Amino acid sequence: MNDQSTTSLGTPMQDAARDHLWMHFTRHGAYEKGARIPTIVRGEGHRIWDDTGKEYIDGLAGLFVVQVGHGRTELAEAARKQAEQLAFFPIWSYAHPSAIELAERLAAGAPGDLNRVFFTTGGGEAVESAWKLAKQYFKLTGKPHKHKVISRAVAYHGTPQGALSITGLPPLKADFEPLVPGAHKVPNTNIYRAAEDLREDPKAFGRWAADRIAEAIEFEGPDTVAAVFLEPVQNAGGCFPPPPGYFERVREICDEYDVLLVADEVICAFGRIGSMFASIDFGFTPDIITCAKGMTSGYSPIGAMIASDRLFEPYKKGTNSFLHGYTFGGHPVSSAVALANLDIFEREGLNDHVHENAPAFRKTLEKLLDLPIVGDVRGEGFFYGIELVKDKTTRETFSDEEAETLLRGHIDKGLFEAGLYCRADDRGDPVIQLAPPLTIGQAEFDDIEQRLRSVLSEASKHI
């Protein structure tokens, strides 16, 4: 393809995109002035190509999604076979085989007694479902005032009104207020920005951060708090892993105050950290897991809320019902694709591959710490953030204007030219995020590091 690629109506592709496509989280102003819209037309393995023929490393797995890589024909074939047999049927008082089988398989892989799978079409819907379940569960069990939720500063949990309330990024929420009341924030686990007396003691920092959750529950009143929503590794802000003992302490706090612990694993599940669910990697059992993205490796949309048997118990009685659902939740085609995707995980040992290769990925990215602009490299598994700083010694960050110039004026352009698709993010301090397909190894780690080194070395000249 080239610049003259056309749509099915014969319109040049770029013109049609400018005139009709409303892209998500996108500043459209530049495109209205004639800037080219990057248009991806093909993928294979860990590489993607745009409509000019330019090749890129997909360093973000699309959007933390394409775990098994692009171009897997067996996933397309699974979709075709299911669509021929049963293209659609809802799971509203009915069932179909692919949803049943997928629910059983997810329950078998989830920790503890998380055996009840409620399907959605994406991660935000799964988070929304979890908050609604928490509210109704406590109403059904005689604690009707427990409705509030605790989540962390800077964390992102989705765009529906409830999930957006749980999100800890004020700029994403301001234009849509008033939101759902009852969502309260506590500090996250960014040890790089912790108080100096805690930076060198991860366990003490973890205890401090966890205890802020207890403090928030006590302040709001334990009889009013229903749930705590936490990602195993927080995405926004640049991949904050949990300090040692953090989730163990959070679990104790939730048990003490009869508060549900929700692991938002929309990004972290399905091998991103290593195990099928990251809760297992960090040794804790939540009451609910929310997941999506990697369940099908993006070949078809699906999400899920996985709840414990205890939370389902009230719904087994009388006329009780969870009056909530989605037309396309548990879609037959998406469920069939998810099953085929999980088959690839098992056949190719992708969970073991991530566990075995994650230390090498970390070590390779840590080479970038010799650059004056790189302050911190952090993350777990195949999920890393690289924080950019103005001064490494003092950890001074950039002003909003400086971050805008650095990320949008230099790094975004540099990454594009270097053929590396990843995320340059300023939701918090400026970071670059990497979450490549789970199939890559040392050769690709080295390639990513070299391309990043080139871009960041050039960007550092403009500080």
Backbone torsions as a table, in degrees:
resi	resn	phi	psi	omega
1	MET	NA	162.4	179.3
2	ASN	-147.0	-169.4	-176.0
3	ASP	-62.3	-18.4	-177.6
4	GLN	-95.0	10.4	178.1
5	SER	-54.2	141.5	-176.4
6	THR	-120.9	163.0	176.0
7	THR	-86.7	-179.8	-179.4
8	SER	-65.9	-20.1	178.0
9	LEU	-92.7	1.7	178.4
10	GLY	90.3	0.6	179.1
11	THR	-77.8	138.1	173.5
12	PRO	-54.8	136.9	-172.1
13	MET	-57.0	-45.7	-177.6
14	GLN	-64.6	-41.1	178.8
15	ASP	-63.8	-43.1	-179.5
16	ALA	-63.8	-39.1	178.8
17	ALA	-63.8	-45.0	179.8
18	ARG	-64.5	-35.9	-173.5
19	ASP	-84.1	-24.9	-169.0
20	HIS	-131.9	-25.7	-172.8
21	LEU	-91.1	120.0	176.9
22	TRP	-97.1	99.5	-174.9
23	MET	-79.2	152.6	-175.0
24	HIS	-81.2	142.1	177.4
25	PHE	47.4	44.2	-171.0
26	THR	-123.9	136.1	170.9
27	ARG	-84.5	108.7	-174.8
28	HIS	-85.5	-10.6	-175.3
29	GLY	-56.5	-43.0	-178.6
30	ALA	-64.0	-35.9	-178.1
31	TYR	-72.5	-30.3	177.1
32	GLU	-65.8	-22.0	178.7
33	LYS	-90.1	4.6	174.5
34	GLY	104.9	-0.4	178.2
35	ALA	-61.9	147.2	-178.0
36	ARG	-73.6	135.2	175.6
37	ILE	-88.8	116.3	177.1
38	PRO	-56.9	126.8	-175.0
39	THR	-127.1	109.5	-176.3
40	ILE	-88.9	128.9	-173.5
41	VAL	-117.2	-15.1	-175.7
42	ARG	-156.4	151.2	175.1
43	GLY	-142.4	147.3	175.9
44	GLU	-151.1	120.0	-177.9
45	GLY	62.6	-124.2	-179.8
46	HIS	-99.6	15.2	-177.9
47	ARG	-119.1	148.7	175.7
48	ILE	-131.9	159.2	-179.8
49	TRP	-131.5	143.4	175.9
50	ASP	-95.9	-178.1	-173.1
51	ASP	-75.8	-1.7	172.9
52	THR	-98.7	-3.4	-177.4
53	GLY	94.4	-1.3	179.8
54	LYS	-69.6	136.9	-177.9
55	GLU	-102.8	142.2	179.4
56	TYR	-134.1	153.0	163.5
57	ILE	-80.2	129.4	174.9
58	ASP	-83.9	90.1	-176.8
59	GLY	-85.8	4.9	-179.9
60	LEU	-126.9	9.0	-178.3
61	ALA	48.8	48.0	-176.3
62	GLY	77.0	-77.8	172.8
63	LEU	-153.5	63.3	-176.9
64	PHE	61.9	38.0	-166.8
65	VAL	-124.8	-51.0	-164.6
66	VAL	-81.8	71.4	-173.6
67	GLN	-60.2	-43.3	-173.8
68	VAL	-91.7	3.1	179.1
69	GLY	91.9	165.6	-178.6
70	HIS	-81.7	158.1	170.0
71	GLY	78.1	24.7	179.5
72	ARG	-81.2	101.1	-175.0
73	THR	-65.3	-27.5	-178.4
74	GLU	-68.7	-26.2	175.6
75	LEU	-73.7	-39.0	174.1
76	ALA	-63.6	-37.9	180.0
77	GLU	-68.4	-37.8	176.9
78	ALA	-61.6	-39.9	177.7
79	ALA	-64.5	-42.8	-179.0
80	ARG	-62.3	-48.0	-177.9
81	LYS	-61.0	-43.2	-178.8
82	GLN	-68.0	-40.6	-179.4
83	ALA	-63.7	-34.2	177.9
84	GLU	-68.1	-35.2	-175.8
85	GLN	-85.1	-49.1	177.6
86	LEU	-154.0	102.0	-175.2
87	ALA	-74.4	-36.5	-179.2
88	PHE	-155.7	140.3	164.4
89	PHE	-162.9	137.2	-177.6
90	PRO	-77.3	160.2	175.4
91	ILE	-105.4	43.9	174.9
92	TRP	-97.4	95.1	-177.8
93	SER	68.5	3.3	173.1
94	TYR	-127.4	170.7	176.3
95	ALA	-138.0	167.5	170.2
96	HIS	-142.1	156.9	-168.9
97	PRO	-57.4	-42.1	-174.2
98	SER	-68.4	-35.2	176.8
99	ALA	-68.3	-39.6	178.6
100	ILE	-62.2	-48.2	-177.7
101	GLU	-65.4	-40.3	180.0
102	LEU	-67.5	-40.9	177.7
103	ALA	-59.7	-44.3	178.8
104	GLU	-61.1	-41.6	-176.9
105	ARG	-69.9	-39.9	177.9
106	LEU	-66.4	-41.9	178.7
107	ALA	-61.9	-38.6	180.0
108	ALA	-65.1	-30.4	-178.4
109	GLY	-91.4	-13.6	-177.6
110	ALA	-79.3	154.4	-179.8
111	PRO	-73.9	160.4	173.3
112	GLY	56.5	-138.7	-177.8
113	ASP	-104.5	32.7	176.5
114	LEU	-78.3	87.8	-170.5
115	ASN	-115.6	-1.7	-176.1
116	ARG	-113.0	119.7	-172.1
117	VAL	-111.8	118.8	176.9
118	PHE	-108.7	114.7	-173.4
119	PHE	-85.6	144.0	174.1
120	THR	-129.1	-170.6	175.2
121	THR	-109.0	0.4	178.7
122	GLY	-171.1	177.4	-174.6
123	GLY	-70.6	-42.5	178.8
124	GLY	-59.8	-39.2	177.1
125	GLU	-65.5	-35.2	178.4
126	ALA	-66.4	-41.2	177.6
127	VAL	-65.1	-44.6	177.3
128	GLU	-57.3	-42.8	-179.4
129	SER	-64.0	-38.8	-177.4
130	ALA	-66.4	-40.9	178.3
131	TRP	-66.0	-42.4	178.9
132	LYS	-62.6	-40.8	178.3
133	LEU	-62.8	-44.4	-178.7
134	ALA	-59.4	-44.3	179.2
135	LYS	-61.8	-48.7	-175.8
136	GLN	-70.9	-35.7	179.7
137	TYR	-56.7	-46.9	-178.3
138	PHE	-70.4	-29.8	174.0
139	LYS	-64.9	-41.8	-178.6
140	LEU	-71.5	-19.4	-177.4
141	THR	-109.4	20.2	170.8
142	GLY	83.7	19.5	177.6
143	LYS	-129.3	66.4	-169.3
144	PRO	-68.5	-14.6	-178.3
145	HIS	-87.6	-7.2	-180.0
146	LYS	-82.0	101.2	-176.9
147	HIS	-139.6	-13.7	-175.3
148	LYS	-79.9	160.4	176.6
149	VAL	-130.9	151.2	175.1
150	ILE	-113.9	133.1	173.3
151	SER	-142.6	-177.2	-171.3
152	ARG	-105.0	152.7	176.2
153	ALA	-61.0	140.5	176.7
154	VAL	76.6	-15.4	-177.1
155	ALA	-67.1	145.3	177.7
156	TYR	-110.8	130.2	-178.8
157	HIS	-128.1	3.5	176.1
158	GLY	129.9	174.0	-174.2
159	THR	-104.8	-18.7	173.5
160	PRO	-57.0	158.0	-171.7
161	GLN	-55.9	-41.3	178.1
162	GLY	-70.5	-48.2	179.8
163	ALA	-62.1	-34.7	178.4
164	LEU	-69.1	-33.3	174.4
165	SER	-64.3	-38.5	178.8
166	ILE	-69.7	-29.4	178.5
167	THR	-60.4	141.2	-176.7
168	GLY	-107.3	40.7	-179.7
169	LEU	-123.9	91.7	-175.3
170	PRO	-51.7	-39.7	-179.3
171	PRO	-62.7	-26.6	179.0
172	LEU	-77.2	-16.7	-172.7
173	LYS	-104.5	-24.2	-168.7
174	ALA	-56.2	-41.8	-175.8
175	ASP	-74.3	-9.2	-174.5
176	PHE	-117.2	6.6	178.8
177	GLU	-73.0	153.7	3.8
178	PRO	-78.6	141.2	179.4
179	LEU	-98.8	-171.0	179.0
180	VAL	-68.7	125.9	-179.4
181	PRO	-73.4	158.7	172.4
182	GLY	104.8	6.9	-179.9
183	ALA	-103.3	126.5	-174.0
184	HIS	-127.7	149.9	-170.0
185	LYS	-114.9	147.7	174.6
186	VAL	-129.0	167.2	179.2
187	PRO	-62.5	151.7	176.9
188	ASN	-92.3	-169.1	-173.2
189	THR	-107.6	38.9	177.3
190	ASN	-82.0	89.1	-176.7
191	ILE	-67.9	-23.6	177.8
192	TYR	-62.6	-29.5	179.7
193	ARG	-106.3	15.9	-179.9
194	ALA	-74.7	166.2	174.0
195	ALA	-58.7	147.3	-173.7
196	GLU	-56.4	-34.6	-177.5
197	ASP	-73.2	-10.6	-179.8
198	LEU	-108.2	-14.3	-173.8
199	ARG	-61.8	-33.1	-175.5
200	GLU	-95.3	5.6	-179.5
201	ASP	-133.0	82.1	-176.2
202	PRO	-56.2	-37.1	-178.5
203	LYS	-67.1	-42.1	178.0
204	ALA	-65.5	-38.1	178.0
205	PHE	-64.9	-41.2	178.1
206	GLY	-61.2	-41.8	178.3
207	ARG	-64.4	-42.9	179.0
208	TRP	-60.0	-47.8	-177.6
209	ALA	-64.9	-41.9	179.2
210	ALA	-64.9	-39.8	-178.2
211	ASP	-66.9	-20.9	175.0
212	ARG	-67.0	-27.5	175.9
213	ILE	-68.2	-45.4	177.1
214	ALA	-59.9	-41.7	-179.8
215	GLU	-61.3	-42.7	180.0
216	ALA	-66.2	-40.7	178.6
217	ILE	-63.1	-43.5	-179.8
218	GLU	-65.3	-39.6	-179.5
219	PHE	-65.8	-43.5	-179.5
220	GLU	-75.2	-26.0	-177.0
221	GLY	104.5	113.4	-177.3
222	PRO	-54.8	-27.4	-179.7
223	ASP	-78.2	1.4	178.0
224	THR	-116.1	-8.9	-174.6
225	VAL	-100.4	125.4	-177.2
226	ALA	-97.2	-37.8	-169.9
227	ALA	-155.7	156.5	171.5
228	VAL	-118.1	125.0	-179.7
229	PHE	-106.1	120.1	-179.1
230	LEU	-139.7	135.3	169.1
231	GLU	-80.7	140.0	175.6
232	PRO	-55.3	-46.2	167.8
233	VAL	-120.5	116.8	-176.8
234	GLN	-68.6	131.5	-177.1
235	ASN	-78.2	-67.2	-175.2
236	ALA	-61.2	140.3	-174.4
237	GLY	96.0	-16.4	174.5
238	GLY	105.2	56.1	166.5
239	CYS	61.3	72.3	177.1
240	PHE	-92.2	109.6	176.7
241	PRO	-77.8	160.8	178.5
242	PRO	-77.8	137.7	174.7
243	PRO	-69.1	162.2	178.5
244	PRO	-56.5	132.6	176.6
245	GLY	82.9	-4.9	-175.0
246	TYR	-62.8	-54.5	-176.4
247	PHE	-71.7	-28.3	174.8
248	GLU	-61.2	-43.8	179.2
249	ARG	-69.4	-40.3	178.7
250	VAL	-61.5	-41.1	178.6
251	ARG	-60.9	-42.4	178.0
252	GLU	-60.6	-43.0	-179.2
253	ILE	-63.8	-45.9	-179.4
254	CYS	-63.5	-39.4	178.1
255	ASP	-65.5	-40.7	-177.8
256	GLU	-62.4	-39.2	-174.1
257	TYR	-103.6	10.0	-179.0
258	ASP	53.2	53.7	178.8
259	VAL	-118.0	136.6	-178.9
260	LEU	-76.4	138.1	176.0
261	LEU	-101.2	115.9	-179.9
262	VAL	-105.8	120.4	174.0
263	ALA	-92.2	109.5	177.4
264	ASP	-83.1	97.5	-176.3
265	GLU	-107.5	30.3	179.5
266	VAL	-56.4	-38.4	175.0
267	ILE	-93.7	-42.1	-167.0
268	CYS	-77.8	-18.1	-178.5
269	ALA	-75.7	172.2	174.1
270	PHE	58.8	51.0	168.6
271	GLY	85.8	-5.5	-177.1
272	ARG	-60.4	-37.4	176.2
273	ILE	-96.7	-24.8	178.3
274	GLY	150.0	-67.9	179.6
275	SER	-74.1	170.4	179.4
276	MET	-62.4	-34.2	173.0
277	PHE	-126.8	131.9	-175.1
278	ALA	-67.8	-22.4	174.8
279	SER	-54.9	-35.8	178.8
280	ILE	-67.2	-41.6	178.8
281	ASP	-59.2	-36.0	-176.0
282	PHE	-100.3	7.3	167.7
283	GLY	71.3	36.6	175.6
284	PHE	-137.3	157.4	179.1
285	THR	-116.0	111.0	177.3
286	PRO	-79.1	174.6	174.0
287	ASP	-88.1	-28.1	179.3
288	ILE	-141.7	141.3	168.8
289	ILE	-117.3	132.5	169.4
290	THR	-105.6	136.9	-176.5
291	CYS	-150.7	165.5	-178.8
292	ALA	-170.8	-116.1	178.2
293	LYS	13.9	-84.2	-172.2
294	GLY	-72.8	-2.6	-177.9
295	MET	-60.3	-35.7	175.7
296	THR	-114.5	6.9	-170.6
297	SER	55.6	25.9	175.7
298	GLY	82.0	2.8	-177.6
299	TYR	-75.1	-14.7	173.8
300	SER	-163.2	143.3	-173.8
301	PRO	-77.1	135.8	175.0
302	ILE	-164.4	155.4	173.4
303	GLY	-149.0	174.0	-179.5
304	ALA	-158.8	148.3	165.5
305	MET	-108.8	121.6	180.0
306	ILE	-109.3	117.9	-173.2
307	ALA	-115.7	157.2	179.7
308	SER	-73.6	159.3	176.9
309	ASP	-58.0	-35.5	-179.6
310	ARG	-60.1	-39.4	-178.1
311	LEU	-73.3	-24.5	179.1
312	PHE	-83.2	-19.3	-172.1
313	GLU	-52.5	-45.8	-179.2
314	PRO	-63.3	-23.2	-177.0
315	TYR	-82.5	-2.4	177.3
316	LYS	-91.1	1.4	-172.4
317	LYS	-112.9	133.0	171.1
318	GLY	53.9	-130.6	-176.8
319	THR	-102.4	12.1	180.0
320	ASN	-60.0	141.7	-179.8
321	SER	-151.1	144.5	172.0
322	PHE	-86.3	98.0	-172.8
323	LEU	-80.3	74.2	-171.7
324	HIS	-160.3	144.3	178.4
325	GLY	174.8	174.1	-179.0
326	TYR	-136.4	139.3	-179.7
327	THR	-51.8	-45.8	-174.0
328	PHE	-98.7	9.0	177.0
329	GLY	-63.0	131.1	-178.7
330	GLY	66.0	29.7	-178.7
331	HIS	-50.4	135.3	-176.9
332	PRO	-55.2	-43.1	-178.4
333	VAL	-67.6	-45.6	179.1
334	SER	-62.3	-40.6	179.0
335	SER	-63.6	-41.3	178.7
336	ALA	-64.4	-40.1	178.2
337	VAL	-65.7	-40.8	178.1
338	ALA	-59.9	-42.1	179.0
339	LEU	-62.7	-42.3	178.6
340	ALA	-67.0	-35.9	177.0
341	ASN	-63.5	-44.3	178.2
342	LEU	-65.9	-30.0	173.8
343	ASP	-61.8	-41.1	178.4
344	ILE	-63.2	-43.3	176.8
345	PHE	-53.0	-48.0	-176.4
346	GLU	-69.6	-46.3	-175.9
347	ARG	-64.8	-37.7	-175.9
348	GLU	-99.4	1.3	176.7
349	GLY	60.2	43.4	-173.6
350	LEU	-68.3	-33.3	177.5
351	ASN	-63.3	-45.3	176.6
352	ASP	-64.3	-37.4	179.3
353	HIS	-59.2	-44.1	179.3
354	VAL	-66.5	-45.6	178.8
355	HIS	-57.9	-40.4	-176.4
356	GLU	-75.7	-32.2	-173.0
357	ASN	-101.2	-12.6	-179.3
358	ALA	-57.3	-42.4	178.6
359	PRO	-60.4	-36.3	178.4
360	ALA	-69.6	-36.4	177.3
361	PHE	-63.3	-46.1	177.9
362	ARG	-59.1	-49.9	-177.2
363	LYS	-60.3	-38.7	-179.7
364	THR	-67.5	-44.2	179.5
365	LEU	-68.1	-31.4	-179.8
366	GLU	-67.0	-15.0	173.1
367	LYS	-59.6	-27.0	-178.4
368	LEU	-70.1	-11.2	179.3
369	LEU	-65.8	-11.6	176.7
370	ASP	-79.0	-7.4	178.9
371	LEU	-84.2	141.3	-176.6
372	PRO	-64.8	-21.5	-176.7
373	ILE	-88.7	-14.2	-175.9
374	VAL	-94.8	114.2	-179.9
375	GLY	-94.1	-35.7	-174.2
376	ASP	-152.0	143.0	171.3
377	VAL	-122.8	121.2	-173.5
378	ARG	-147.2	158.4	178.5
379	GLY	145.8	-167.4	178.0
380	GLU	-149.2	158.4	175.7
381	GLY	59.4	-126.9	175.0
382	PHE	-110.3	48.0	-173.5
383	PHE	-145.5	101.0	-171.9
384	TYR	-133.1	148.1	173.2
385	GLY	-121.1	142.7	178.0
386	ILE	-120.2	109.0	-177.8
387	GLU	-84.9	133.7	-179.3
388	LEU	-100.5	136.5	-175.8
389	VAL	-131.3	158.9	177.4
390	LYS	-83.2	-33.5	-179.7
391	ASP	-143.2	116.9	-176.2
392	LYS	-68.7	-35.1	-176.0
393	THR	-67.3	-45.6	-177.4
394	THR	-93.0	-9.5	-175.6
395	ARG	64.6	24.1	179.2
396	GLU	-63.9	131.3	178.9
397	THR	-95.3	-177.7	-177.6
398	PHE	-92.7	151.0	170.8
399	SER	-68.1	166.3	178.9
400	ASP	-57.5	-42.6	-179.7
401	GLU	-66.1	-41.6	179.2
402	GLU	-65.7	-41.0	179.1
403	ALA	-63.9	-40.4	178.2
404	GLU	-60.1	-46.7	-180.0
405	THR	-65.1	-42.6	-177.8
406	LEU	-65.2	-51.5	-174.0
407	LEU	-75.2	-52.3	-175.2
408	ARG	-79.9	-34.0	-175.5
409	GLY	-84.8	-25.6	-174.3
410	HIS	-126.2	-52.4	-171.1
411	ILE	-72.9	-46.6	178.3
412	ASP	-54.0	-49.0	179.8
413	LYS	-63.7	-40.7	-179.4
414	GLY	-65.9	-41.3	178.2
415	LEU	-63.0	-41.5	178.6
416	PHE	-60.7	-47.3	-178.7
417	GLU	-67.1	-32.0	-179.8
418	ALA	-79.2	-7.8	179.8
419	GLY	73.5	37.3	177.4
420	LEU	-126.0	112.9	175.8
421	TYR	-90.9	114.1	173.9
422	CYS	-152.6	-165.2	-174.8
423	ARG	-115.7	123.6	167.4
424	ALA	-100.5	113.4	-165.2
425	ASP	-125.7	138.4	176.0
426	ASP	-122.4	27.7	173.5
427	ARG	-81.7	80.6	-165.9
428	GLY	113.9	-152.9	176.3
429	ASP	-74.3	152.3	-174.8
430	PRO	-61.1	131.1	179.5
431	VAL	-141.4	160.2	165.4
432	ILE	-113.5	132.3	-178.7
433	GLN	-113.2	142.4	179.1
434	LEU	-129.1	133.1	175.9
435	ALA	-153.8	71.2	-174.2
436	PRO	-73.2	168.8	171.9
437	PRO	-52.3	149.8	-173.7
438	LEU	-77.5	0.2	-175.3
439	THR	-89.7	-8.6	-172.5
440	ILE	-83.7	168.7	-178.8
441	GLY	-142.6	-156.7	-170.0
442	GLN	-59.3	-39.2	-179.8
443	ALA	-60.1	-41.3	179.4
444	GLU	-73.9	-35.1	174.9
445	PHE	-57.5	-46.6	-179.1
446	ASP	-62.7	-41.9	179.8
447	ASP	-62.0	-45.6	178.5
448	ILE	-60.7	-44.6	-178.4
449	GLU	-62.4	-42.4	-179.4
450	GLN	-65.3	-40.8	179.1
451	ARG	-67.7	-41.2	176.0
452	LEU	-63.4	-42.1	-179.6
453	ARG	-58.4	-43.9	179.8
454	SER	-61.9	-46.3	-177.6
455	VAL	-67.0	-46.7	-176.7
456	LEU	-70.9	-32.5	176.2
457	SER	-63.1	-42.5	178.3
458	GLU	-68.3	-42.4	-179.0
459	ALA	-63.5	-34.2	-177.6
460	SER	-64.5	-20.6	178.2
461	LYS	-72.1	-13.7	-175.9
462	HIS	-107.2	10.4	179.2
463	ILE	-68.9	NA	NA
